[in-house]
Amino acid sequence: MDQAERQAIAACQTGELTQFTLLYERYIEKIYRFVYFKTLHQE
């Protein structure tokens, strides 16, 4: 985890959700693959 990610997490924890985009863009593919694997469905 790099400094930018730590700062984005800290900002989100204090209610500043503008930094959520950074986290979303970094993890959406991994989250999608995990959910797909667990559910075996693409939708």
PDB file of N, H, CA, C and O in Angstrom:
ATOM      1  N   MET A   1       0.852  -1.167   0.000  1.00  0.00           N
ATOM      2  CA  MET A   1       0.000   0.000   0.000  1.00  0.00           C
ATOM      3  C   MET A   1       0.903   1.238   0.000  1.00  0.00           C
ATOM      4  O   MET A   1       1.798   1.365   0.835  1.00  0.00           O
ATOM      5  N   ASP A   2       0.659   2.134  -0.935  1.00  0.00           N
ATOM      6  H   ASP A   2      -0.069   2.031  -1.613  1.00  0.00           H
ATOM      7  CA  ASP A   2       1.495   3.326  -1.026  1.00  0.00           C
ATOM      8  C   ASP A   2       0.886   4.497  -0.248  1.00  0.00           C
ATOM      9  O   ASP A   2      -0.213   4.402   0.296  1.00  0.00           O
ATOM     10  N   GLN A   3       1.621   5.580  -0.216  1.00  0.00           N
ATOM     11  H   GLN A   3       2.514   5.657  -0.659  1.00  0.00           H
ATOM     12  CA  GLN A   3       1.206   6.750   0.568  1.00  0.00           C
ATOM     13  C   GLN A   3      -0.103   7.342   0.058  1.00  0.00           C
ATOM     14  O   GLN A   3      -0.946   7.747   0.858  1.00  0.00           O
ATOM     15  N   ALA A   4      -0.286   7.399  -1.252  1.00  0.00           N
ATOM     16  H   ALA A   4       0.398   7.069  -1.902  1.00  0.00           H
ATOM     17  CA  ALA A   4      -1.518   7.952  -1.826  1.00  0.00           C
ATOM     18  C   ALA A   4      -2.729   7.133  -1.394  1.00  0.00           C
ATOM     19  O   ALA A   4      -3.792   7.682  -1.106  1.00  0.00           O
ATOM     20  N   GLU A   5      -2.557   5.826  -1.353  1.00  0.00           N
ATOM     21  H   GLU A   5      -1.693   5.380  -1.587  1.00  0.00           H
ATOM     22  CA  GLU A   5      -3.653   4.954  -0.939  1.00  0.00           C
ATOM     23  C   GLU A   5      -3.963   5.138   0.543  1.00  0.00           C
ATOM     24  O   GLU A   5      -5.128   5.171   0.938  1.00  0.00           O
ATOM     25  N   ARG A   6      -2.933   5.256   1.352  1.00  0.00           N
ATOM     26  H   ARG A   6      -1.986   5.229   1.031  1.00  0.00           H
ATOM     27  CA  ARG A   6      -3.145   5.499   2.788  1.00  0.00           C
ATOM     28  C   ARG A   6      -3.895   6.810   3.014  1.00  0.00           C
ATOM     29  O   ARG A   6      -4.799   6.884   3.846  1.00  0.00           O
ATOM     30  N   GLN A   7      -3.513   7.829   2.273  1.00  0.00           N
ATOM     31  H   GLN A   7      -2.778   7.769   1.597  1.00  0.00           H
ATOM     32  CA  GLN A   7      -4.177   9.125   2.404  1.00  0.00           C
ATOM     33  C   GLN A   7      -5.631   9.047   1.943  1.00  0.00           C
ATOM     34  O   GLN A   7      -6.508   9.656   2.556  1.00  0.00           O
ATOM     35  N   ALA A   8      -5.888   8.311   0.880  1.00  0.00           N
ATOM     36  H   ALA A   8      -5.176   7.816   0.383  1.00  0.00           H
ATOM     37  CA  ALA A   8      -7.254   8.155   0.384  1.00  0.00           C
ATOM     38  C   ALA A   8      -8.116   7.429   1.405  1.00  0.00           C
ATOM     39  O   ALA A   8      -9.267   7.807   1.623  1.00  0.00           O
ATOM     40  N   ILE A   9      -7.577   6.397   2.029  1.00  0.00           N
ATOM     41  H   ILE A   9      -6.642   6.089   1.852  1.00  0.00           H
ATOM     42  CA  ILE A   9      -8.315   5.659   3.054  1.00  0.00           C
ATOM     43  C   ILE A   9      -8.612   6.563   4.240  1.00  0.00           C
ATOM     44  O   ILE A   9      -9.735   6.584   4.743  1.00  0.00           O
ATOM     45  N   ALA A  10      -7.610   7.308   4.689  1.00  0.00           N
ATOM     46  H   ALA A  10      -6.697   7.290   4.281  1.00  0.00           H
ATOM     47  CA  ALA A  10      -7.803   8.224   5.816  1.00  0.00           C
ATOM     48  C   ALA A  10      -8.865   9.270   5.489  1.00  0.00           C
ATOM     49  O   ALA A  10      -9.699   9.594   6.334  1.00  0.00           O
ATOM     50  N   ALA A  11      -8.837   9.798   4.272  1.00  0.00           N
ATOM     51  H   ALA A  11      -8.160   9.535   3.585  1.00  0.00           H
ATOM     52  CA  ALA A  11      -9.824  10.797   3.865  1.00  0.00           C
ATOM     53  C   ALA A  11     -11.231  10.201   3.864  1.00  0.00           C
ATOM     54  O   ALA A  11     -12.173  10.843   4.330  1.00  0.00           O
ATOM     55  N   CYS A  12     -11.382   8.998   3.353  1.00  0.00           N
ATOM     56  H   CYS A  12     -10.617   8.477   2.974  1.00  0.00           H
ATOM     57  CA  CYS A  12     -12.690   8.339   3.333  1.00  0.00           C
ATOM     58  C   CYS A  12     -13.198   8.080   4.749  1.00  0.00           C
ATOM     59  O   CYS A  12     -14.392   8.212   5.016  1.00  0.00           O
ATOM     60  N   GLN A  13     -12.309   7.717   5.639  1.00  0.00           N
ATOM     61  H   GLN A  13     -11.339   7.610   5.422  1.00  0.00           H
ATOM     62  CA  GLN A  13     -12.699   7.447   7.022  1.00  0.00           C
ATOM     63  C   GLN A  13     -13.203   8.693   7.736  1.00  0.00           C
ATOM     64  O   GLN A  13     -13.973   8.591   8.691  1.00  0.00           O
ATOM     65  N   THR A  14     -12.782   9.856   7.287  1.00  0.00           N
ATOM     66  H   THR A  14     -12.157   9.939   6.512  1.00  0.00           H
ATOM     67  CA  THR A  14     -13.247  11.101   7.905  1.00  0.00           C
ATOM     68  C   THR A  14     -14.429  11.697   7.158  1.00  0.00           C
ATOM     69  O   THR A  14     -14.865  12.806   7.468  1.00  0.00           O
ATOM     70  N   GLY A  15     -14.952  10.969   6.174  1.00  0.00           N
ATOM     71  H   GLY A  15     -14.598  10.069   5.922  1.00  0.00           H
ATOM     72  CA  GLY A  15     -16.133  11.412   5.452  1.00  0.00           C
ATOM     73  C   GLY A  15     -15.851  12.123   4.144  1.00  0.00           C
ATOM     74  O   GLY A  15     -16.791  12.550   3.473  1.00  0.00           O
ATOM     75  N   GLU A  16     -14.607  12.266   3.762  1.00  0.00           N
ATOM     76  H   GLU A  16     -13.843  11.919   4.307  1.00  0.00           H
ATOM     77  CA  GLU A  16     -14.241  12.930   2.509  1.00  0.00           C
ATOM     78  C   GLU A  16     -14.224  11.896   1.390  1.00  0.00           C
ATOM     79  O   GLU A  16     -13.185  11.322   1.066  1.00  0.00           O
ATOM     80  N   LEU A  17     -15.377  11.677   0.818  1.00  0.00           N
ATOM     81  H   LEU A  17     -16.221  12.143   1.080  1.00  0.00           H
ATOM     82  CA  LEU A  17     -15.531  10.584  -0.137  1.00  0.00           C
ATOM     83  C   LEU A  17     -15.012  10.902  -1.534  1.00  0.00           C
ATOM     84  O   LEU A  17     -15.099  10.055  -2.423  1.00  0.00           O
ATOM     85  N   THR A  18     -14.482  12.086  -1.746  1.00  0.00           N
ATOM     86  H   THR A  18     -14.411  12.774  -1.024  1.00  0.00           H
ATOM     87  CA  THR A  18     -13.922  12.403  -3.060  1.00  0.00           C
ATOM     88  C   THR A  18     -12.725  11.519  -3.375  1.00  0.00           C
ATOM     89  O   THR A  18     -12.418  11.296  -4.546  1.00  0.00           O
ATOM     90  N   GLN A  19     -12.055  11.020  -2.371  1.00  0.00           N
ATOM     91  H   GLN A  19     -12.305  11.201  -1.419  1.00  0.00           H
ATOM     92  CA  GLN A  19     -10.891  10.160  -2.563  1.00  0.00           C
ATOM     93  C   GLN A  19     -11.278   8.704  -2.831  1.00  0.00           C
ATOM     94  O   GLN A  19     -10.421   7.875  -3.136  1.00  0.00           O
ATOM     95  N   PHE A  20     -12.559   8.403  -2.716  1.00  0.00           N
ATOM     96  H   PHE A  20     -13.255   9.077  -2.469  1.00  0.00           H
ATOM     97  CA  PHE A  20     -13.024   7.036  -2.933  1.00  0.00           C
ATOM     98  C   PHE A  20     -12.731   6.566  -4.357  1.00  0.00           C
ATOM     99  O   PHE A  20     -12.497   5.379  -4.582  1.00  0.00           O
ATOM    100  N   THR A  21     -12.743   7.482  -5.306  1.00  0.00           N
ATOM    101  H   THR A  21     -12.933   8.446  -5.122  1.00  0.00           H
ATOM    102  CA  THR A  21     -12.481   7.135  -6.706  1.00  0.00           C
ATOM    103  C   THR A  21     -11.133   6.451  -6.873  1.00  0.00           C
ATOM    104  O   THR A  21     -11.020   5.474  -7.613  1.00  0.00           O
ATOM    105  N   LEU A  22     -10.122   6.950  -6.202  1.00  0.00           N
ATOM    106  H   LEU A  22     -10.214   7.744  -5.600  1.00  0.00           H
ATOM    107  CA  LEU A  22      -8.795   6.341  -6.278  1.00  0.00           C
ATOM    108  C   LEU A  22      -8.849   4.881  -5.829  1.00  0.00           C
ATOM    109  O   LEU A  22      -8.310   3.998  -6.496  1.00  0.00           O
ATOM    110  N   LEU A  23      -9.494   4.640  -4.707  1.00  0.00           N
ATOM    111  H   LEU A  23      -9.932   5.358  -4.165  1.00  0.00           H
ATOM    112  CA  LEU A  23      -9.586   3.276  -4.185  1.00  0.00           C
ATOM    113  C   LEU A  23     -10.425   2.393  -5.109  1.00  0.00           C
ATOM    114  O   LEU A  23     -10.070   1.244  -5.370  1.00  0.00           O
ATOM    115  N   TYR A  24     -11.528   2.933  -5.594  1.00  0.00           N
ATOM    116  H   TYR A  24     -11.816   3.866  -5.381  1.00  0.00           H
ATOM    117  CA  TYR A  24     -12.398   2.189  -6.501  1.00  0.00           C
ATOM    118  C   TYR A  24     -11.632   1.748  -7.744  1.00  0.00           C
ATOM    119  O   TYR A  24     -11.680   0.581  -8.133  1.00  0.00           O
ATOM    120  N   GLU A  25     -10.928   2.690  -8.360  1.00  0.00           N
ATOM    121  H   GLU A  25     -10.890   3.638  -8.044  1.00  0.00           H
ATOM    122  CA  GLU A  25     -10.205   2.374  -9.590  1.00  0.00           C
ATOM    123  C   GLU A  25      -9.093   1.355  -9.363  1.00  0.00           C
ATOM    124  O   GLU A  25      -8.797   0.553 -10.249  1.00  0.00           O
ATOM    125  N   ARG A  26      -8.485   1.381  -8.199  1.00  0.00           N
ATOM    126  H   ARG A  26      -8.725   2.032  -7.480  1.00  0.00           H
ATOM    127  CA  ARG A  26      -7.406   0.429  -7.918  1.00  0.00           C
ATOM    128  C   ARG A  26      -7.922  -0.984  -7.661  1.00  0.00           C
ATOM    129  O   ARG A  26      -7.238  -1.958  -7.977  1.00  0.00           O
ATOM    130  N   TYR A  27      -9.113  -1.106  -7.096  1.00  0.00           N
ATOM    131  H   TYR A  27      -9.668  -0.315  -6.839  1.00  0.00           H
ATOM    132  CA  TYR A  27      -9.555  -2.416  -6.634  1.00  0.00           C
ATOM    133  C   TYR A  27     -10.759  -3.010  -7.342  1.00  0.00           C
ATOM    134  O   TYR A  27     -11.098  -4.163  -7.074  1.00  0.00           O
ATOM    135  N   ILE A  28     -11.420  -2.286  -8.229  1.00  0.00           N
ATOM    136  H   ILE A  28     -11.144  -1.350  -8.447  1.00  0.00           H
ATOM    137  CA  ILE A  28     -12.644  -2.799  -8.836  1.00  0.00           C
ATOM    138  C   ILE A  28     -12.431  -4.114  -9.577  1.00  0.00           C
ATOM    139  O   ILE A  28     -13.276  -5.004  -9.478  1.00  0.00           O
ATOM    140  N   GLU A  29     -11.353  -4.267 -10.305  1.00  0.00           N
ATOM    141  H   GLU A  29     -10.667  -3.544 -10.386  1.00  0.00           H
ATOM    142  CA  GLU A  29     -11.124  -5.513 -11.040  1.00  0.00           C
ATOM    143  C   GLU A  29     -10.901  -6.688 -10.091  1.00  0.00           C
ATOM    144  O   GLU A  29     -11.417  -7.780 -10.329  1.00  0.00           O
ATOM    145  N   LYS A  30     -10.152  -6.480  -9.036  1.00  0.00           N
ATOM    146  H   LYS A  30      -9.732  -5.593  -8.842  1.00  0.00           H
ATOM    147  CA  LYS A  30      -9.910  -7.550  -8.063  1.00  0.00           C
ATOM    148  C   LYS A  30     -11.199  -7.931  -7.350  1.00  0.00           C
ATOM    149  O   LYS A  30     -11.461  -9.112  -7.119  1.00  0.00           O
ATOM    150  N   ILE A  31     -12.004  -6.933  -7.002  1.00  0.00           N
ATOM    151  H   ILE A  31     -11.791  -5.974  -7.190  1.00  0.00           H
ATOM    152  CA  ILE A  31     -13.278  -7.199  -6.332  1.00  0.00           C
ATOM    153  C   ILE A  31     -14.203  -7.963  -7.266  1.00  0.00           C
ATOM    154  O   ILE A  31     -14.842  -8.933  -6.858  1.00  0.00           O
ATOM    155  N   TYR A  32     -14.277  -7.527  -8.524  1.00  0.00           N
ATOM    156  H   TYR A  32     -13.758  -6.739  -8.856  1.00  0.00           H
ATOM    157  CA  TYR A  32     -15.125  -8.201  -9.498  1.00  0.00           C
ATOM    158  C   TYR A  32     -14.720  -9.663  -9.652  1.00  0.00           C
ATOM    159  O   TYR A  32     -15.575 -10.548  -9.631  1.00  0.00           O
ATOM    160  N   ARG A  33     -13.425  -9.923  -9.806  1.00  0.00           N
ATOM    161  H   ARG A  33     -12.730  -9.204  -9.822  1.00  0.00           H
ATOM    162  CA  ARG A  33     -12.952 -11.303  -9.964  1.00  0.00           C
ATOM    163  C   ARG A  33     -13.273 -12.147  -8.734  1.00  0.00           C
ATOM    164  O   ARG A  33     -13.652 -13.311  -8.863  1.00  0.00           O
ATOM    165  N   PHE A  34     -13.126 -11.573  -7.552  1.00  0.00           N
ATOM    166  H   PHE A  34     -12.818 -10.627  -7.447  1.00  0.00           H
ATOM    167  CA  PHE A  34     -13.424 -12.294  -6.319  1.00  0.00           C
ATOM    168  C   PHE A  34     -14.906 -12.662  -6.253  1.00  0.00           C
ATOM    169  O   PHE A  34     -15.259 -13.806  -5.966  1.00  0.00           O
ATOM    170  N   VAL A  35     -15.764 -11.685  -6.520  1.00  0.00           N
ATOM    171  H   VAL A  35     -15.478 -10.756  -6.754  1.00  0.00           H
ATOM    172  CA  VAL A  35     -17.210 -11.939  -6.468  1.00  0.00           C
ATOM    173  C   VAL A  35     -17.606 -12.941  -7.541  1.00  0.00           C
ATOM    174  O   VAL A  35     -18.411 -13.836  -7.282  1.00  0.00           O
ATOM    175  N   TYR A  36     -17.058 -12.804  -8.731  1.00  0.00           N
ATOM    176  H   TYR A  36     -16.404 -12.077  -8.941  1.00  0.00           H
ATOM    177  CA  TYR A  36     -17.356 -13.746  -9.807  1.00  0.00           C
ATOM    178  C   TYR A  36     -16.952 -15.157  -9.407  1.00  0.00           C
ATOM    179  O   TYR A  36     -17.712 -16.102  -9.618  1.00  0.00           O
ATOM    180  N   PHE A  37     -15.778 -15.307  -8.840  1.00  0.00           N
ATOM    181  H   PHE A  37     -15.160 -14.539  -8.669  1.00  0.00           H
ATOM    182  CA  PHE A  37     -15.299 -16.616  -8.406  1.00  0.00           C
ATOM    183  C   PHE A  37     -16.225 -17.203  -7.344  1.00  0.00           C
ATOM    184  O   PHE A  37     -16.548 -18.390  -7.386  1.00  0.00           O
ATOM    185  N   LYS A  38     -16.647 -16.381  -6.402  1.00  0.00           N
ATOM    186  H   LYS A  38     -16.384 -15.417  -6.368  1.00  0.00           H
ATOM    187  CA  LYS A  38     -17.496 -16.863  -5.307  1.00  0.00           C
ATOM    188  C   LYS A  38     -18.904 -17.205  -5.770  1.00  0.00           C
ATOM    189  O   LYS A  38     -19.516 -18.137  -5.248  1.00  0.00           O
ATOM    190  N   THR A  39     -19.421 -16.471  -6.735  1.00  0.00           N
ATOM    191  H   THR A  39     -18.924 -15.714  -7.160  1.00  0.00           H
ATOM    192  CA  THR A  39     -20.801 -16.694  -7.166  1.00  0.00           C
ATOM    193  C   THR A  39     -20.906 -17.491  -8.459  1.00  0.00           C
ATOM    194  O   THR A  39     -21.963 -18.037  -8.773  1.00  0.00           O
ATOM    195  N   LEU A  40     -19.812 -17.558  -9.204  1.00  0.00           N
ATOM    196  H   LEU A  40     -18.953 -17.114  -8.949  1.00  0.00           H
ATOM    197  CA  LEU A  40     -19.776 -18.233 -10.503  1.00  0.00           C
ATOM    198  C   LEU A  40     -20.761 -17.637 -11.496  1.00  0.00           C
ATOM    199  O   LEU A  40     -21.237 -18.324 -12.400  1.00  0.00           O
ATOM    200  N   HIS A  41     -21.063 -16.357 -11.324  1.00  0.00           N
ATOM    201  H   HIS A  41     -20.676 -15.799 -10.591  1.00  0.00           H
ATOM    202  CA  HIS A  41     -21.943 -15.626 -12.235  1.00  0.00           C
ATOM    203  C   HIS A  41     -21.270 -14.322 -12.619  1.00  0.00           C
ATOM    204  O   HIS A  41     -20.522 -13.739 -11.833  1.00  0.00           O
ATOM    205  N   GLN A  42     -21.540 -13.877 -13.821  1.00  0.00           N
ATOM    206  H   GLN A  42     -22.147 -14.351 -14.459  1.00  0.00           H
ATOM    207  CA  GLN A  42     -20.930 -12.645 -14.287  1.00  0.00           C
ATOM    208  C   GLN A  42     -21.771 -11.428 -13.935  1.00  0.00           C
ATOM    209  O   GLN A  42     -21.249 -10.314 -13.898  1.00  0.00           O
ATOM    210  N   GLU A  43     -23.037 -11.613 -13.680  1.00  0.00           N
ATOM    211  H   GLU A  43     -23.460 -12.518 -13.709  1.00  0.00           H
ATOM    212  CA  GLU A  43     -23.918 -10.479 -13.362  1.00  0.00           C
ATOM    213  C   GLU A  43     -24.190 -10.407 -11.887  1.00  0.00           C
ATOM    214  O   GLU A  43     -24.912  -9.517 -11.435  1.00  0.00           O
TER     215      GLU A  43
END
